[in-house]
Amino acid sequence: MADSSALEHLLEGAEAVVHCAGLVRGLTQADFDAVNVAGTEALARMAASQDKPPRFVLISSLAARAPDLSPYALSKHRAEKAVAQFGDTLPWLALRPPAVYGPGDRELLPLLVAMTKGVAPILGASTARFSLLFVDDLARAVAQAIRGDERGIFELHDGKEQGYDWEEVIAVAEAFRGAAALRVPIPEWLLRMLARLAIGGARLSGRPPMLSPAKVNELRHPDWVCDNSAICRVLDWQPKIQFATGLRLTLAGQI
C-alpha cells in the first residue's frame, strides 16, 4: 500500500476498485494507521486523479462506528474519512460488514468447529447481540455496489433483524451436530489476562497477536447489530444466507 508505482499499475484502465486490503493485527495505533489509513488514502488519491476516476468501493468494518474501542476500529473510521475527502471527484461507497464467515475463513473457523464438536466458548456478555454475514452475500453486495453510483457508508447483515446472541448461535451449532454442546463462558478478566500475556509475547517475538486488550474491547462490546434498511433502498441487493445455512456451507469438508 506504500508503493505508489504498484498502485499506479493496478489502477491502469481500471473501471472499479474494491479496496479490501487491511491490517487486522498490530501493536500500536501507528501500525494500523500506516496500512488502513495512509494506504487507503494513497490509493483513493491516486484513483481520484485518474482521467476517469473508477468506482471506488471500500470494505470497511462495523467496528468503524465505535472508533473509541480499539486502534483497529479508529483506523477503519479514519480510512472512511480518507476516502470521503475525495468525494468531489471519486465515486465512492463504503461497506461496513459485521463478522464475515464462510469457506476459507480462518478467524471464526476454530470457534465454529469447537461448537459443532460439542464445546461452545462464550467470549462476550450473555446479553450482547451481533450481526453476521456469509461471505457470498458480501460478495454480491460488492458486485451491486460496483454497478451503482450511490455514495456514502452502509451497514449490511444476513437479514436477521436484531442479529443474534450467543445462545442463538450455539443452538444452531447444536442443531447441526444433533446433540447438545457444553457452554463455556470465558470471563472478561480471563480474556484480558490472556490478552496482556499475548502482548508481552508479541513484543518479544515481533509478531502482533490476534488477541489484545483492544480486541477484548471489541469482543465485549454489547451491540454489533447492523441495519440493512439503507443499503437495501439504494442497491439491488438482499441477503440470502442466514447462519444455519451458512454454518453448513462453511464447515463442509472441515469436520
C-alpha positions as CSV (number, residue, x, y, z in Angstrom):
1,M,0.0,0.0,0.0
2,A,3.0,2.3,0.3
3,D,4.3,1.5,-3.2
4,S,3.0,4.3,-5.4
5,S,4.2,2.6,-8.6
6,A,2.4,-0.6,-7.8
7,L,-0.8,1.2,-7.0
8,E,-0.5,3.2,-10.3
9,H,0.0,-0.1,-12.2
10,L,-3.1,-1.6,-10.5
11,L,-5.2,1.4,-11.5
12,E,-4.3,1.4,-15.2
13,G,-7.5,1.1,-17.1
14,A,-9.5,0.2,-14.0
15,E,-13.2,0.9,-14.1
16,A,-13.7,-0.1,-10.5
17,V,-11.6,-0.6,-7.3
18,V,-12.6,-2.9,-4.5
19,H,-10.3,-2.0,-1.6
20,C,-10.3,-4.8,0.9
21,A,-6.6,-4.8,1.9
22,G,-6.2,-4.1,5.6
23,L,-4.3,-4.8,8.7
24,V,-6.1,-6.6,11.5
25,R,-3.2,-7.3,13.8
26,G,-0.9,-4.6,15.2
27,L,0.8,-3.4,18.4
28,T,0.2,0.3,18.1
29,Q,-2.2,2.8,16.5
30,A,0.7,3.7,14.1
31,D,0.8,0.1,12.9
32,F,-2.9,0.1,11.9
33,D,-2.9,3.7,10.5
34,A,0.1,3.0,8.2
35,V,-1.9,0.5,6.3
36,N,-5.5,1.2,6.9
37,V,-5.4,5.0,6.8
38,A,-2.3,6.1,4.9
39,G,-2.5,3.2,2.4
40,T,-6.2,3.8,1.8
41,E,-5.7,7.5,1.4
42,A,-2.8,6.9,-1.1
43,L,-5.0,4.6,-3.2
44,A,-8.0,6.9,-3.1
45,R,-6.0,9.9,-4.0
46,M,-4.4,8.1,-7.0
47,A,-7.8,6.8,-8.1
48,A,-9.3,10.3,-7.9
49,S,-6.6,11.7,-10.0
50,Q,-7.3,9.4,-13.0
51,D,-8.7,11.0,-16.2
52,K,-11.9,8.9,-15.5
53,P,-11.9,8.0,-11.8
54,P,-13.0,4.4,-11.2
55,R,-15.9,3.4,-9.0
56,F,-14.3,3.0,-5.5
57,V,-15.7,0.5,-3.1
58,L,-14.1,0.5,0.4
59,I,-14.6,-2.6,2.5
60,S,-14.6,-1.0,5.9
61,S,-15.8,-2.6,9.1
62,L,-18.7,-2.3,11.6
63,A,-16.0,-1.5,14.1
64,A,-15.6,1.9,12.4
65,R,-18.8,3.1,14.1
66,A,-17.2,2.7,17.5
67,P,-13.7,4.2,16.9
68,D,-13.0,4.6,20.6
69,L,-12.9,0.9,21.2
70,S,-9.6,0.0,19.6
71,P,-6.8,1.2,17.4
72,Y,-8.2,-1.1,14.6
73,A,-11.7,0.5,14.9
74,L,-10.2,4.0,14.8
75,S,-8.1,3.2,11.8
76,K,-11.1,1.9,9.9
77,H,-13.1,5.1,10.8
78,R,-10.2,7.2,9.6
79,A,-10.0,5.2,6.4
80,E,-13.6,6.1,5.6
81,K,-12.8,9.8,6.1
82,A,-9.7,9.4,4.0
83,V,-11.8,8.2,1.0
84,A,-14.6,10.7,1.6
85,Q,-12.3,13.7,1.3
86,F,-12.0,12.9,-2.4
87,G,-15.8,12.7,-2.9
88,D,-15.9,15.7,-5.3
89,T,-14.2,13.6,-8.0
90,L,-14.2,10.0,-6.8
91,P,-17.5,8.0,-6.9
92,W,-17.1,6.1,-3.7
93,L,-19.0,3.8,-1.4
94,A,-18.0,2.2,1.9
95,L,-19.5,-1.1,3.2
96,R,-19.4,-1.8,7.0
97,P,-19.9,-5.6,7.3
98,P,-20.2,-7.3,10.7
99,A,-18.4,-10.6,11.4
100,V,-18.0,-12.3,8.0
101,Y,-17.6,-16.0,7.8
102,G,-17.6,-18.7,5.1
103,P,-15.4,-21.3,3.4
104,G,-11.8,-20.3,3.6
105,D,-12.2,-18.3,6.7
106,R,-9.6,-18.8,9.4
107,E,-10.6,-16.3,12.1
108,L,-14.0,-17.7,13.1
109,L,-13.5,-21.2,11.9
110,P,-11.9,-22.6,15.2
111,L,-14.8,-21.2,17.2
112,L,-17.4,-22.7,14.9
113,V,-15.7,-26.1,14.7
114,A,-15.4,-26.2,18.5
115,M,-19.2,-25.5,18.8
116,T,-20.1,-28.3,16.4
117,K,-17.8,-30.7,18.2
118,G,-19.6,-30.0,21.5
119,V,-17.7,-27.2,23.3
120,A,-19.1,-23.7,22.9
121,P,-16.8,-20.9,24.2
122,I,-18.8,-17.8,25.0
123,L,-16.5,-14.8,24.5
124,G,-18.9,-11.9,25.0
125,A,-21.6,-10.9,27.5
126,S,-24.7,-13.1,27.6
127,T,-26.8,-10.0,26.7
128,A,-24.6,-8.9,23.8
129,R,-26.1,-9.0,20.3
130,F,-24.3,-9.1,17.0
131,S,-25.0,-9.4,13.3
132,L,-23.3,-12.0,11.0
133,L,-22.8,-12.1,7.2
134,F,-22.0,-15.0,4.9
135,V,-19.2,-14.2,2.5
136,D,-21.3,-14.9,-0.6
137,D,-23.8,-12.3,0.4
138,L,-21.0,-9.8,1.0
139,A,-19.6,-10.6,-2.5
140,R,-23.0,-10.0,-4.1
141,A,-23.3,-6.7,-2.3
142,V,-19.9,-5.6,-3.6
143,A,-20.9,-6.5,-7.1
144,Q,-24.0,-4.4,-6.8
145,A,-22.0,-1.5,-5.3
146,I,-19.7,-1.5,-8.3
147,R,-22.6,-1.2,-10.7
148,G,-24.3,1.6,-8.8
149,D,-23.4,5.3,-8.3
150,E,-24.6,5.8,-4.7
151,R,-22.2,7.4,-2.3
152,G,-21.9,7.0,1.4
153,I,-21.4,4.5,4.2
154,F,-23.7,1.4,4.5
155,E,-24.0,-1.4,7.1
156,L,-25.2,-4.8,6.0
157,H,-26.1,-8.1,7.6
158,D,-27.6,-11.5,6.8
159,G,-31.2,-10.5,7.1
160,K,-31.8,-11.5,10.7
161,E,-33.3,-8.4,12.3
162,Q,-31.7,-7.5,15.7
163,G,-28.9,-10.0,15.0
164,Y,-28.0,-13.0,17.2
165,D,-27.0,-13.6,20.7
166,W,-24.6,-16.3,21.8
167,E,-27.4,-18.7,22.8
168,E,-28.9,-18.5,19.3
169,V,-25.6,-19.2,17.7
170,I,-24.9,-22.2,19.9
171,A,-28.4,-23.5,19.3
172,V,-27.7,-23.5,15.5
173,A,-24.4,-25.4,16.1
174,E,-26.3,-27.9,18.3
175,A,-28.9,-28.5,15.6
176,F,-26.0,-29.0,13.1
177,R,-24.3,-31.7,15.3
178,G,-27.6,-33.2,16.5
179,A,-26.5,-33.0,20.2
180,A,-26.1,-30.5,23.0
181,A,-22.9,-28.5,23.4
182,L,-21.2,-27.6,26.6
183,R,-21.4,-23.9,27.2
184,V,-18.1,-22.4,28.5
185,P,-18.4,-18.7,29.4
186,I,-15.0,-17.0,29.2
187,P,-15.0,-14.3,31.9
188,E,-13.7,-10.8,30.9
189,W,-10.9,-10.9,33.4
190,L,-9.5,-14.1,31.9
191,L,-9.7,-12.7,28.4
192,R,-7.9,-9.5,29.5
193,M,-5.2,-11.5,31.3
194,L,-4.6,-13.7,28.2
195,A,-4.5,-10.5,26.1
196,R,-1.8,-9.0,28.3
197,L,0.2,-12.2,28.0
198,A,-0.2,-12.2,24.3
199,I,1.0,-8.6,24.0
200,G,4.1,-9.5,26.1
201,G,4.9,-12.4,23.9
202,A,4.3,-10.3,20.8
203,R,6.8,-7.7,22.0
204,L,9.4,-10.4,22.3
205,S,8.7,-12.2,19.0
206,G,7.8,-9.1,17.0
207,R,4.6,-10.8,15.7
208,P,1.4,-9.0,16.6
209,P,-1.2,-11.2,18.3
210,M,-4.8,-11.7,17.4
211,L,-5.9,-11.3,21.0
212,S,-5.1,-8.0,22.5
213,P,-6.7,-5.7,25.2
214,A,-8.2,-3.7,22.4
215,K,-9.6,-6.8,20.7
216,V,-11.2,-7.7,24.1
217,N,-12.9,-4.3,24.0
218,E,-14.4,-5.3,20.6
219,L,-15.4,-8.8,21.8
220,R,-17.1,-7.5,24.9
221,H,-19.0,-4.7,23.1
222,P,-22.7,-5.2,23.7
223,D,-24.1,-4.1,20.3
224,W,-22.7,-5.1,17.0
225,V,-26.1,-5.2,15.3
226,C,-26.4,-3.8,11.7
227,D,-29.2,-2.2,10.0
228,N,-29.9,-3.2,6.3
229,S,-32.6,-0.7,5.6
230,A,-30.3,1.9,3.9
231,I,-28.3,-0.4,1.7
232,C,-31.4,-2.3,0.5
233,R,-33.0,1.0,-0.5
234,V,-30.1,2.1,-2.7
235,L,-28.8,-1.2,-4.1
236,D,-30.5,-4.1,-5.8
237,W,-29.4,-6.4,-3.0
238,Q,-31.0,-8.7,-0.4
239,P,-29.1,-11.2,1.8
240,K,-29.9,-14.8,1.1
241,I,-28.0,-16.9,3.6
242,Q,-28.6,-16.9,7.3
243,F,-26.5,-18.6,9.9
244,A,-28.0,-22.1,9.9
245,T,-27.3,-22.5,6.1
246,G,-24.0,-20.5,6.3
247,L,-22.7,-22.8,9.0
248,R,-23.3,-25.9,7.0
249,L,-21.6,-24.3,3.9
250,T,-18.7,-23.1,5.9
251,L,-18.0,-26.5,7.6
252,A,-18.4,-28.7,4.6
253,G,-15.3,-30.8,4.5
254,Q,-13.9,-29.2,7.7
255,I,-15.2,-31.8,10.3
